[in-house]
């Protein structure tokens, strides 16, 4: 039996970048169907996890720097280049996530754009808060960047981003990535992918 896996993500999150790169290989050989769900992690933080902002204060700089060391070690394990943090971190991701929402009904296209955007931000150190940069990334990934940018400004797309974010909060999310297996089983972060695999195996 195919197991449904939902991957709620925000392009600004470094741990999400790793989980996005790893999840398919971690689930290799299993019968699953993944659905990519763009949301706004800042909205989640504001609603249920404001402690994230505390962790970025100067008095917590040493702990944050150590977490970046671990992040780069995880990236080496994943075979992912991670030039992070860049001058754009933390980046406002609302424009980028609206681009994603504009592609959500075409999951293959969304995955392709998300891959390109993750590469642009975490490898190329490009600014995902700049609509012109997003258009260029989309063009490079084989999309009509200008048309996608226009679509991303539709009220329907803006509403979709809000709805996705509210849904994630309602279901218990507190950060990105949040992964649901079979609707009820929630996991958080790149390091819980082995648990995701275990649950998919149990439900198959």
N, C-alpha and C positions, 0 to 999 in steps of 0.2 A: 504494500500500500504506500503510495506517495505521501510524504509528510510535508505539510506547508511550513515554510520558514519565512518570516517577515524580518527584514533588515531595515530598521529605522536609522537614518544617517544624516549627518551634517558634514559638508565638505571641509569645514574649518578644523575638524578634530583630528589630531595626529594618530590617536589610538584607533579611530575609525578608518583612517587610511590603511593601517596595518590589517585590521579585520577584513576590510573590503578586499585586500590583496590575498588574504589567506583563506577565506571561508570556503571557496569552491574546492580548493585542494584538501582542506580538512574534511569535507563531506564526500570526497571522491569514493565512488563505488556504492553509495547509498541512493535510495530512491527518494528524492526530495524535489520540491518546487520552491524556488526562492522568489520573493517579491520585494523589490527595492522600494522603500517608503521614505521619501525626502521629508525632513522636518527641520525646525529651527531650534537648535540646541540652546541658544540664548533664552528663548521663551521657556524652555524647560527649567533652566537654571533659575530664572526669575521667579517661576512659580513654585518650585519644590526643592531647589538645591543652591541657594545663594552662597553656601559655604565655598563654592568654587571661586568666587570673587575674592574671598578672604585669603585663599591659598596663593593668590597672585600678588599680595601685598609685599612690600620690600622686606618686612621682617620674616617672610617665609621664603626668601630668595634661595637659601641654601638647599632647602628641601625640593624646591622646584627645579633647581639645577640638577640635582641628583636624579629626579624623575626623567629629565631629558637624556641623561646618560643611559638609563635603563631603556628608554624609548629607542635610542639608536642601536642598542644591543638587540632588541626585539626586531628592529628593521633589518639588521644583518642576518638574523635567523630566517627572516621572510624573503631575503634577497631583494629588498626594496631600498632604493636610495632615498635618504631622508636628510635634506638640507634644512634643518629646523632647529631652533626658531629663526625665522627670517624677520626682516624689518617690518613686515606686514602683520605679524602675530601680536596679539590676537586680532584676527580679521573679522569684519562684519560680513556675514554670509548671506544676508537676506536676498540680495540680487542673484547670487549663485544658486540658492535653493529654489528660487522662483524659476530659474532656467530648468532645474531638475523637475519641478512640478509640471512644467509645460511638456515634459517628455514622459511623464509617469504612465500614461496609457499605452506607451510603447516601451515595454520593459527592456528589450534588447537595446534600443536606442538610449534609454536612460543609463544603462550599465556602461555603454560605450562613452557617453559624455562624462559620466562620473569618473571613469578611469582616466580620461584625458584631463579633467579638472584636478583630480588628486595629484597627478603627475606634474601639472603646471604649478600647483601651489607648493607641494612638499619637495619636489625635485628642482623645478625651475624657478622657485621663489617669486612667482608672479602674483599680482594683487587681485584676488578674487572679488574684491569690493569694487573694482573698476569695470563698469559695463562694457567698455571697449575691449578690455582684456578678455572678458567672457565671450564676446562676439568672436574674437580671434581664436580662442580655444575651440569654440564650436566649429568655426570654419576649418580649422586644422583637423578636427575629428570627422569631417565629412558632412557637416550640417550646413544649413543656410543660417549663419550666425545672426544676421540682421533680422531675419524672419523670426528666429527663436527669441531674440531679444524683445521684439514687438509682442510676441505671444506671451512672454513672461510678465508683461505689464497689464494683461487683462484682469479685470476684477475676479473672474472665475479662478484664475491661477493664484492670485493673492489669497483668495478665500481657501483654496485647497491647501496652501501651506499652513494657514491658521488651523484648519480642520485637522490636518495630519498631526500638527504639534499638540493640539488639545487632546486628540485621541491617545497619543503616546503618554501624555501626562495622566490621563484618566486610567490608563492600563498599568501605570506604575513606573514609567520611565523616569530616570533622574540624570541621564546623560546620553552621550553618543559614543559608540553605537549601542542601541538597544535591540536585541534579537529575541523574537518570539518563535517558539517551536510548538506547532499545534495550538496556537492562539493563547493558551494559558501559561505556558512555561517560558519565563522571561530570563534572559541572560544579558550581561553587560560587559562590554570590552573585549579586546583581542584575546586576553588570557583565558577567557571562558569558552573559547571555541571547542576545546576537547569535551566540555560538558554539553555543548550544542550537538556535537557528533553523537555522544552517548545517548542523548534524548531522542535524536532522530532514529538511531538504531532501535531503541526501545519501542518507538511508536510505529515502526515500519511493519 
